Amino acid sequence: MTKLQYRGVSYDNAAHEQPSAQPVDHAYRGQHYDAPLRHEAAPVDTDVELQYRGHTYHHRQAEASQQVNQG
């Protein structure tokens, strides 16, 4: 097992507090959210058009799954 380090300080990740399913009030870019830190991923909605840096993003879940299963 390798020791993890952050800025020269060794630490054991197993000893750190893990995210909880308890809702936590937090803000991101001025928007308030009340959600747990540990949660299931939201289902993919392929009808939603996503944009990233001016480019349209297309869902490629099937293609990604195929690449993972090949390796």
Distance bins in CASP14 RR format, pairs under 12 A and 6 or more apart:
PFRMAT RR
TARGET T0000
AUTHOR 0000-0000-0000
RMODE 2
METHOD distances of the structure
MODEL  1
1 10 0 0 0 0 0 1 0 0 0 0 0
1 12 0 0 0 0 1 0 0 0 0 0 0
1 13 0 0 0 0 0 1 0 0 0 0 0
1 14 0 0 0 0 1 0 0 0 0 0 0
2 10 0 0 0 0 0 1 0 0 0 0 0
2 11 0 0 0 0 0 1 0 0 0 0 0
2 12 0 0 0 0 0 1 0 0 0 0 0
2 13 0 0 0 0 0 1 0 0 0 0 0
3 9 0 0 0 0 0 1 0 0 0 0 0
3 10 1 0 1 0 0 0 0 0 0 0 0
3 11 1 0 0 1 0 0 0 0 0 0 0
3 12 1 0 0 1 0 0 0 0 0 0 0
3 13 0 0 0 0 1 0 0 0 0 0 0
3 14 0 0 0 0 0 1 0 0 0 0 0
3 15 0 0 0 0 0 1 0 0 0 0 0
4 10 1 0 0 1 0 0 0 0 0 0 0
4 11 1 0 1 0 0 0 0 0 0 0 0
4 12 1 0 0 1 0 0 0 0 0 0 0
4 13 1 0 1 0 0 0 0 0 0 0 0
4 14 0 0 0 0 0 1 0 0 0 0 0
4 15 0 0 0 0 0 1 0 0 0 0 0
4 16 0 0 0 0 1 0 0 0 0 0 0
5 11 1 0 0 1 0 0 0 0 0 0 0
5 12 0 0 0 0 0 1 0 0 0 0 0
5 13 0 0 0 0 0 1 0 0 0 0 0
6 12 0 0 0 0 0 1 0 0 0 0 0
6 13 0 0 0 0 0 1 0 0 0 0 0
6 16 0 0 0 0 0 1 0 0 0 0 0
17 37 0 0 0 0 0 1 0 0 0 0 0
17 38 0 0 0 0 0 1 0 0 0 0 0
18 36 0 0 0 0 0 1 0 0 0 0 0
18 37 0 0 0 0 1 0 0 0 0 0 0
18 38 1 0 0 1 0 0 0 0 0 0 0
19 35 0 0 0 0 0 1 0 0 0 0 0
19 36 1 0 0 1 0 0 0 0 0 0 0
19 37 1 1 0 0 0 0 0 0 0 0 0
19 38 1 1 0 0 0 0 0 0 0 0 0
19 39 0 0 0 0 1 0 0 0 0 0 0
20 35 0 0 0 0 0 1 0 0 0 0 0
20 36 1 0 0 1 0 0 0 0 0 0 0
20 37 1 0 0 1 0 0 0 0 0 0 0
20 38 1 0 0 1 0 0 0 0 0 0 0
20 39 0 0 0 0 0 1 0 0 0 0 0
21 35 0 0 0 0 0 1 0 0 0 0 0
21 36 1 0 1 0 0 0 0 0 0 0 0
21 37 0 0 0 0 1 0 0 0 0 0 0
21 38 1 0 1 0 0 0 0 0 0 0 0
21 39 1 0 0 1 0 0 0 0 0 0 0
21 40 0 0 0 0 1 0 0 0 0 0 0
22 34 0 0 0 0 0 1 0 0 0 0 0
22 35 0 0 0 0 0 1 0 0 0 0 0
22 36 1 0 0 1 0 0 0 0 0 0 0
22 37 0 0 0 0 1 0 0 0 0 0 0
22 38 0 0 0 0 1 0 0 0 0 0 0
22 39 0 0 0 0 0 1 0 0 0 0 0
23 32 0 0 0 0 0 1 0 0 0 0 0
23 33 0 0 0 0 1 0 0 0 0 0 0
23 34 1 0 1 0 0 0 0 0 0 0 0
23 35 1 0 0 1 0 0 0 0 0 0 0
23 36 1 0 1 0 0 0 0 0 0 0 0
23 37 0 0 0 0 1 0 0 0 0 0 0
23 38 0 0 0 0 0 1 0 0 0 0 0
23 39 0 0 0 0 1 0 0 0 0 0 0
24 32 0 0 0 0 0 1 0 0 0 0 0
24 33 0 0 0 0 1 0 0 0 0 0 0
24 34 1 0 0 1 0 0 0 0 0 0 0
24 35 1 0 0 1 0 0 0 0 0 0 0
24 36 1 0 0 1 0 0 0 0 0 0 0
24 37 1 0 1 0 0 0 0 0 0 0 0
24 38 0 0 0 0 0 1 0 0 0 0 0
24 39 0 0 0 0 0 1 0 0 0 0 0
25 31 0 0 0 0 0 1 0 0 0 0 0
25 32 1 0 0 1 0 0 0 0 0 0 0
25 33 1 0 0 1 0 0 0 0 0 0 0
25 34 1 0 1 0 0 0 0 0 0 0 0
25 35 0 0 0 0 1 0 0 0 0 0 0
25 36 0 0 0 0 0 1 0 0 0 0 0
25 37 0 0 0 0 0 1 0 0 0 0 0
26 32 1 0 0 1 0 0 0 0 0 0 0
26 33 1 0 1 0 0 0 0 0 0 0 0
26 34 0 0 0 0 1 0 0 0 0 0 0
26 35 1 0 0 1 0 0 0 0 0 0 0
26 36 0 0 0 0 0 1 0 0 0 0 0
26 37 0 0 0 0 1 0 0 0 0 0 0
27 33 1 0 0 1 0 0 0 0 0 0 0
27 34 0 0 0 0 0 1 0 0 0 0 0
27 35 0 0 0 0 0 1 0 0 0 0 0
28 34 0 0 0 0 0 1 0 0 0 0 0
28 35 0 0 0 0 0 1 0 0 0 0 0
33 39 0 0 0 0 0 1 0 0 0 0 0
35 42 0 0 0 0 0 1 0 0 0 0 0
41 61 0 0 0 0 0 1 0 0 0 0 0
42 48 0 0 0 0 0 1 0 0 0 0 0
43 59 0 0 0 0 0 1 0 0 0 0 0
43 61 0 0 0 0 0 1 0 0 0 0 0
44 50 0 0 0 0 0 1 0 0 0 0 0
44 57 0 0 0 0 0 1 0 0 0 0 0
44 58 0 0 0 0 0 1 0 0 0 0 0
44 59 1 0 1 0 0 0 0 0 0 0 0
44 60 0 0 0 0 0 1 0 0 0 0 0
44 61 1 0 1 0 0 0 0 0 0 0 0
44 62 0 0 0 0 0 1 0 0 0 0 0
44 64 0 0 0 0 0 1 0 0 0 0 0
44 65 0 0 0 0 0 1 0 0 0 0 0
45 59 0 0 0 0 1 0 0 0 0 0 0
45 61 0 0 0 0 0 1 0 0 0 0 0
46 57 0 0 0 0 0 1 0 0 0 0 0
46 58 0 0 0 0 1 0 0 0 0 0 0
46 59 1 0 1 0 0 0 0 0 0 0 0
46 60 0 0 0 0 1 0 0 0 0 0 0
46 61 1 0 0 1 0 0 0 0 0 0 0
46 62 0 0 0 0 0 1 0 0 0 0 0
47 58 0 0 0 0 0 1 0 0 0 0 0
47 59 0 0 0 0 1 0 0 0 0 0 0
48 56 0 0 0 0 0 1 0 0 0 0 0
48 57 0 0 0 0 1 0 0 0 0 0 0
48 58 0 0 0 0 0 1 0 0 0 0 0
48 59 0 0 0 0 1 0 0 0 0 0 0
49 55 0 0 0 0 0 1 0 0 0 0 0
49 56 1 0 0 1 0 0 0 0 0 0 0
49 57 0 0 0 0 1 0 0 0 0 0 0
49 58 0 0 0 0 1 0 0 0 0 0 0
49 59 0 0 0 0 1 0 0 0 0 0 0
50 56 1 0 0 1 0 0 0 0 0 0 0
50 57 1 0 1 0 0 0 0 0 0 0 0
50 58 0 0 0 0 1 0 0 0 0 0 0
50 59 1 0 0 1 0 0 0 0 0 0 0
50 60 0 0 0 0 0 1 0 0 0 0 0
51 57 1 0 0 1 0 0 0 0 0 0 0
51 58 0 0 0 0 0 1 0 0 0 0 0
52 58 0 0 0 0 0 1 0 0 0 0 0
58 64 0 0 0 0 0 1 0 0 0 0 0
59 65 0 0 0 0 0 1 0 0 0 0 0
60 66 0 0 0 0 1 0 0 0 0 0 0
60 67 0 0 0 0 1 0 0 0 0 0 0
60 68 0 0 0 0 0 1 0 0 0 0 0
61 67 0 0 0 0 0 1 0 0 0 0 0
61 68 0 0 0 0 0 1 0 0 0 0 0
62 68 0 0 0 0 0 1 0 0 0 0 0
62 69 0 0 0 0 0 1 0 0 0 0 0
63 69 0 0 0 0 0 1 0 0 0 0 0
63 70 0 0 0 0 0 1 0 0 0 0 0
64 70 0 0 0 0 0 1 0 0 0 0 0
65 71 0 0 0 0 0 1 0 0 0 0 0
END
